[in-house]
Amino acid sequence: MSFQAYLDNIQQKTGKSPADFQQLAEKKGFIQKGKIAPGIKAGQIVAWLKEDFGLGHGHAMSLYAWMNGKRA
């Protein structure tokens, strides 16, 4: 499955785009000034996405990668 396919599946399942998730992550303090905040680990964001949105590990990791600057 391609990176974009992961993002598309997430949006279908949750109704939220990667940008929506980034905004939610900012509200939680995971993102500051558009970047992953100092001291925040991938596991923290992945756990939040799994718990609050029911995402699987691969889908949560793809959102983490998107938040970390990956776009393709």
Buried (B, 14 or more C-beta within 10 A) or exposed (E): EEEEEBBEBBBEEBEBBBEEBBEBBBEBEBBEEEEBBEEBEBEBBBEBBBEEBEBBEEBBBBBBBBBEEEEE
